[in-house]
Each structure stands twice: as C-alpha cells, then as structure tokens.
Amino acid sequence: MADYILGIYPGHDANITVADNRGNILLAVGEPSFSRIKDHMGFPAEAVRYAGALYGTSYEKVLAVRMSKYRKVLRDMRFFFRSVRKGLYPPNPFYIFRGYVEKLRQGRIVESSARQDTGWLLDSRNEMEDVGHHCSHAASGYYWSGFPNALVVSLDGQGDDRYSATISRGEGPKMTLEQAYFLNEMTVGPAYILTTAMLGFHGGRHAGKVTGLASHQEINPACIEEMRKFFTENWYRRPRGGHLTYSNYLMYEPEGREELQQIRKDRFGGFSPKEIAYAIQHLTEEAVLEMIRKHAGPDIPSRNITLGGGVFGNVRLNQKIKELGFKNIFIQPAMGDSGLSIGAVGYYLGEAQGMSPRPLRHVYYGPEYDNDIIKKELDTSGVSYEKMDNIEWKVANLLAEGKVVARFHGRLEWGPRALGNRSILYQATDPSVNDWLNVKLCRTEFMPFAPVTLAEFAGECYKNIEGAEYTAKFMNITFDCTEKMKRLSPAVVHVDGTARPQILSREDNPSYYEILYQYHRLTGIPSLINTSFNMHEEPIVCSPGDAVRSFKQGHLDYLAIGDFLIKGEGGGEEK
C-alpha cells in the first residue's frame, strides 16, 4: 500500500483530505466543489474519485469521521440518563431509534454500506478506522496550529457523537480530552442556529448574517433577558407538548417554521431583528468566554488556544476570545464540518505517528487547472480572451482604475473562505460597493466585504493583532481598525469599527501578493476587497467552467483566469 493517509467525512458538507505519513497535506477538498451542491450531504464520492486519480485507491490508513452503531447506542444511553439526572430535557428515544433506522438505510454507520456508497472507489484491502466528530474538530485545530502546547476547544451545534463542545489539553503529539459537553449542556450552537432561523434565515448556513446584524449593537436589556429565559426554559424539563430548542422540525419543516415564526411573534414580537441578533451574540459570547476562562485557569497570558467547530465561524466571538489575553490563538481555517477530514488525519498522525503540531503554510490544497485546460474551456464557451505576459500587473492596474476583477488561479482554497485563488477583487475605497456588488452577486449580506492586506502594513491597519497574525492569514478573526484603515479603506470597515482581514505575505501566495503589492505601488493603499468567487447559495467556483459561468451571471468587469484575461459586459463602464 502507498504511504498515503485518507480522511473522509461522509456527512454535512462532505470532504476528504489526503496526506503522506510525514504529515504533508497533499489534497483537501469538499464534495460541494464537484457536485456544485452547497453543504453537500453524503459520501464524498467525486472527491474520493478525484483523489484516486492522483494517488491511487490503496492507502496506508483510511479514517472516517463517524461513530459505529454500537458506540452510538452507548453514547445515546449515556446522553439520556445524564440529561435526566441533571434535570435537562432528554432526547426522545423514538426519534433516536428512527434516526438509527434511517442512517442504516443510507449506509452511514456500517462500514460495508459505506463501501457500497463509494462504488468501490477504494481498494478492498483498506481498513476504515473511525474518528469521533468532536475529536476531529479539536484535532483539526491543534495538530495544524504549530503550537507546542495549547488549550484545545471544539464547539458546534452538535455532532453525531451527541456532543456540542469538548475541552482538551494538547502537549506535543498528544491531545487529552478533559471534558465533553452534551448538546443540552453547552447550548450556544443550537441556540444561535435556532435564532438564525427565527429571524427568517437558513439556520444551517446564515449565522454570519446574524453576527453582522448584531454588530449594529442595538442593545435592549429586556430582549437579552427574555432570550436568556427562553433558552433556559427550553433546555430544562417541562410539561409534555413543549418543543425542543434544537429541532430540525422547527427550522426545516414547513409546519415547524410556521410554529417558530409564531414563537417569534408571540414572545419576541416587541423586539427588532437587530435587538434579537445582539441578544444572541451577547449570550453566546457570555457562555463561551465563561467556559474558556473556567478551563484555561489563571495563567492565560502564557497559554496558546486552538479553536475548531462551526461556532468559531463567528469572527466577533473569536476576537473576544483573543482579547481574554491568550499568548497565541489559532482558529482552524475550515472550522466547521468542511474541515473534519483534516482533523481526522491530524489526530491519526499525532496519536499513531507521534507528529507534533505543525503550522499550515497555506490552504491551497484543492484542484488545479493549467493554461491548456483553461484555454480549451474558454474556446468551448465562446468568450473572447487575451493571453497576458504579466497578468498580475494588469489586474493591479484594472483594480486601481476601479474595475471589479474575478480571479481564478492555481489550486482551489480549502475551506469556506476565498483566499485569492477563487476571489472577486475590488478597491476598498467605495463604501457603496456593499450595496451594488451584492446585488450583482444576488447576495443579501449585513457584513461588509472583507479585506486582504499586505502583511508589512498590518500593524498600521489593525489593532492588537499580536498573537493572531498566523490565524489572520485565513480571514477568520476580526480586529478593531485604526483610523488610517477607516480613512483609506472604508468599504471593508463594519459599523462597529472592525474588519475581518486576510493578512497576506509573499510566501503565502506569490502571484496574489504581487497583485496587491503592485496595487499599493499605484495607489498607496495596502488593502483590497476580497470576496468569494461564486453566486449566492453556490459553492466557491472550482473548475474553469464554473468560473466562466459565474463570471457571466455576475456581470463583472473582468475575469483573470490562469494567464488569460476576459473582459465582461461592464468592463468599460464607470461605477
């Protein structure tokens, strides 16, 4: 067998990671990139097939992020009895049993069925080893942090292990679990998801919109206390007929959504969406910071912390955690379920191979397409294009002229953030861009676009970045902006004076850096808008065909794809 290790997450936002046994990541990609289905649910067959074409079908180790049916039964029994003992609302045994039957039917918790899902894409000699959901979240932060030791925190809505949070200690190659919280013991993830749905958004996708609304800081103490009371009531035992706070029924079934909107009207009708958003953000920060303080102990300034799990997609929360005073912070770039496979691989390399944490130098681990493949797609699409000798210089000049440029270059980024290779770029001087560019992309956003900033100017643009420089490479923490940043780049500064930057060094991505470097030479401004290259509710573009289609749909000015430049319908117009 080849000395490759394959990690697979066959669930929500399915994904895979391939690494060698020395800990070098070779490929990390999500199934949505191939299926073009956002949050793709199920076995990542196309991603596994793509990996097989590159590395073969025989692996030293195959790791699946899941639980066996036997461990799942034992965990659910423990969940039920601990809930009853603590006076918390217990899971309904009927729904748990029904879930087992459905998952068995889908082949998600037995290995033989999982193999059938692959279409025998893997060598039959491969042995699949299970790694827990929250173990993978925690490992995805710790083993790729580069820290010699750390407080390791995972936090999400819930995993199939029934946990919503874990606290571990990382020391060298070992990560030791200290405490696990069931989903009704640490409820911030479920509560945030439900509030998102209550405000009329998609509970599983649009929590960031609520974070954006919360930043308007419309503070109503009565709203905070009513929301605190509501969620406290709904996680403790109550008379028959009450609804469970974390309920797919309330968020996704038509009758459930009607019931949820009635709750919104009856209980929170006197509060605005911004007041409700602020309240849930406040309660989330309050609970998470209390949990972290409890486990970190008194010597926070000397400690490192790593964060994994979907809750840490909340960039304002991440800033508050850093402001507790930790020496260094690392938020796993694909902090949600889209990063579970890389966590499983990290856990195996640490526990079985003795690998100490190592830093991620970048996240460009996805598919790549050379100029020949790109040219063939452009010819097939019938678009007019020009091959450039120095496309970075040309893009910088177009941006300085106020053009919107979509960029498709090199390997696809892994995770939810576009970090230059599948990005839409624009100058950060025009605050009105948050209205008209979102319309072009069919988006409804409350957060401003995020900036990419040259690393050598980061200290002039953002406050208190010490200890977060590394994680800021991946655009997953906010900072307070300096007055200079607010003056030069107002389009990327939110109403609360913060921004969520990608701090870019030349070694991170030389071609992308050259664009920003040349733009700075032309304008004196070290930041640009960087937003993901995709239409609303679509995955980030992966292939040249995806790029051309999204470019046309968005009516953007220019597309820089490989070494080719395409001028769009609006390429010659003034904004």
PyMOL commands that set and color helices and strands:
alter all, ss='L'
color gray80, all
select helices_A, chain A and resi 32-35+45-55+69-86+93-106+111-117+133-142+188-198+207-214+221-235+248-252+254-268+273-296+300-302+310-313+315-322+337-351+371-381+391-400+433-440+455-461+471-474+483-488+490-492+510-523+544-554
alter helices_A, ss='H'
color red, helices_A
select strands_A, chain A and resi 4-9+15-20+25-30+61-65+128-131+149-155+163-171+174-182+304-308+328-331+386-387+405-408+422-427+450-454+479-480+498-499+502-504+527-532+558-561+564-567
alter strands_A, ss='S'
color yellow, strands_A
deselect
rebuild
show_as cartoon
